Amino acid sequence: MTWQPYLISLIAGLGIGVIYGLIAVRSPAPPIIALLGLLGMLAGEATVQWLRGHSDTVASVLHLKSFAVTDAQSASKTAKTKSV
């Protein structure tokens, strides 16, 4: 993946912003809250793609957590049985 399209897009956006500023026109860009929502959407999409690529890591973490819960529950049951 190359960085050139991103740099060209940034330069074009800055140029258009300067032109809008010089002619005193308000930008048609969405408000910051919409841009943050878009950023969240992109982050969520990237997270799903990462999780799909690392399914073995996710499965092992969930597997370890399930045993941790099971061990804690069985330890709790054992402690209750001994106290009775």
Order of alpha helices (4+ residues) and beta strands (2+ residues): alpha-alpha-alpha
